[in-house]
Amino acid sequence: MSIPAIIVHGGAGHLGPDDPASSGGPDAPRLAGVRRAAAEALALLQRGGAALDAVELAVRILEDDPTYNAGTGSCLTADGEVEMDASIMEGEGLRCGAVAAVKDVQNPVSLARLVMERTEHVLLVGPGASALARAAGVPAVSNERLATAAQRARFEAARAGAPAAAPAKHGTVGAAARDRAGHLAAATSTGGTFLKRPGRVGDTPIIGAGTYADDMLAAVSCTGQGERFIRMTMARAAADLVGAGHAPAEAAAQALRRMTGRVGGDGGLIVVGPVGEPGFAHNTPVMSRAWSRADGTIEVGL
Amino acid sequence: MSIPAIIVHGGAGHLGPDDPASSGGPDAPRLAGVRRAAAEALALLQRGGAALDAVELAVRILEDDPTYNAGTGSCLTADGEVEMDASIMEGEGLRCGAVAAVKDVQNPVSLARLVMERTEHVLLVGPGASALARAAGVPAVSNERLATAAQRARFEAARAGAPAAAPAKHGTVGAAARDRAGHLAAATSTGGTFLKRPGRVGDTPIIGAGTYADDMLAAVSCTGQGERFIRMTMARAAADLVGAGHAPAEAAAQALRRMTGRVGGDGGLIVVGPVGEPGFAHNTPVMSRAWSRADGTIEVGL
C-alpha cells in the first residue's frame, strides 16, 4: 500500500501590487482554491480513489474557480475569446487524452479524459474536440459565460491601449497524484496566454511537455512559458530524473535549471514520485500550490 | 567538420498486393520519391547548407509527391477533407515550429518553419495557422487541390461501404539530417490517418513525440500509430538513447522495442546522431526510406 499524495498548482508567475494574494494572507483567493482542490483530491485518495480521478477532480475545481486562468476565468485571445487547452495521463498503462483550442465546455480536463476513454486518440483540437463533447452528452457552454467580467475588463483595457497593469500572470492549473495502489496520474488545464494568437497551443495539452505520468517514473504538471517547456519535453525530462533516482523536489529543480541553462524561460512544475512527498520548483516570483504531507495535512505556498 | 548525413522516410506500414512498390523494383514510386528527396537534401548539405534547410527541402519534396500521405496526396478525414500536421526542429538552439489541422497550404512543413521563425510560438492549429500563412504571404491552396483523385476514390469507396482494400498504409514523411557544421535537424509531415475524426492530431506535430532534434543528442522523425508514439515521447526517447551512447540504428530499435513492450503499436523511426551514419528501425512490414552513406552515395530500402 502506498501513501496517497497530491500536489496542485494554480500557475507560476508574478504578483501585481494590486493582487489580493500580495497581502500575504494564507488563504488569499489564489491559495484558497489550491488548498480546497488539494484537500478534496486527498480525501478522494484516502477513501481509496484512483489517482486519475483525484487529478481530474482537483483540476475541475480550479477550472471552475474564476481566480485561475483555466476554464471559467481563462485569459482572452487577441480575438477576445476563450480558447482552452487541457491534458490528463495515468501512469499504469500510459493512457492519456488532451484537447486544444476548445471554446465551449465547462471543464476541458474532463473532455481530455473523454478523448482518452472514448476514442483511440490522444489529442483533439478545435471543433473536432467540441464534436466529441456533444456526442458524449457534454453540454455546450457559451464562450461569453467562460469569460469573466474581470478578464473582459482586462481585454478591453488592453484594446484601449492601456499599458499592461502587471507582468504576465500565468494561471495555468495542474495536479499530480499517487493513489493507495501506487498508481500515478497528472493533469493540466489552461486558458493560455493573454491576447494570444488564436490557434496558439502551449505545453499544457502536449503529453511529455506540460503533463506526463508513468508509474515507473513520476507524475508531472508544468506551468509557465509553454513554448520553452515544449522545446525541453519538460514533463518527461523531470519524470526521467525521478526515474534516475532524484527525489521529486530535486528532479523538479534540476529540470528547471536545465531548461533555463539551455533555452531560458520562466515557470514551474510539480512532481509526485512512486514514494515519498510531492515536490515542486519554480523560477518565477510566485507559484501558488498546495500539497499533502505524509501525515495527511495540506500545506500551501506561494 | 562533420560528415553531412541525411535520412528520409516515406512512412511505415503495409504493402497491399496492388501496390506498385510490391513489384520490388528499386525505384518503384514509393522509393523514387524518398531517393530523390534524400539526394537533393544531401546535395544541399554537401554545398555547405544547413541541416534545417535540408530537412525542410526533403519534406517539401515528399509533400509535393502524391505518392505519400502528406501535403498533396494526404488521406481524407471522415468529412472528406484534407487536414495536415507538420513540425520542424533544429538542434543547436532547440528552436522548433509545428502546425496541426491545417487545410489550405501546399507545404505544411514550411508553415511550421514560419511558426518557428516568425512567431514566439511552437504550435498553431486550425484557422490560426492558416492566418499566419496568409500574413506571411503564403498563398491559400484549395482543399480540393490537395486531395488527389486516388485519395478521393479511396474515400468514396469507403463511404460506399467497400471493405478496406488493404491494411492501413501510413504514408507520413520525415527527414533527419546533420550538416558540415555538426548541427542536427528533423522534420515530419502527414495527412494523418484515413477517415480520421476531424481535429484528431497524432504525433507528427508534437515536439518530442514525432520530431526531435538536439545537437547534444540526435535528430529523430517518427511514423506509425501516432498515439502510441505520443504516450512514449518517442522522438525524445530515441534521442536520449543516442545521448546515452547507442548508435542511431540501435537507439531506434531499442526505442521501438520499449514502445511495443509497454503500449504496443506499429511504426518506425529514423535517427541521425552527432557522428556516423544514419539509422532506422521499424516493426511494420515496410518503411520506405533513403539515406546517405559516408561515401556520399544514397541507399534506399523498403
Interface residues (C-beta under 8 A of the other chain):
Chain A: G93 L94 R95 C96 A100 A101 T119 E120 H121 V122 L123 L124 V125 G126 P127 G128 A129 A131 L132 R197 P198 G199 R200 V201 G202 I206 I207 G208 A209 Y212 G226 E227 I230 R231 M232 T233 R236 D240 R262 V263
Chain B: G93 L94 R95 C96 A100 A101 T119 E120 H121 V122 L123 L124 V125 G126 P127 G128 A129 A131 L132 R197 P198 G199 R200 V201 G202 I206 I207 G208 A209 Y212 G226 E227 I230 R231 M232 T233 R236 D240 R262 V263
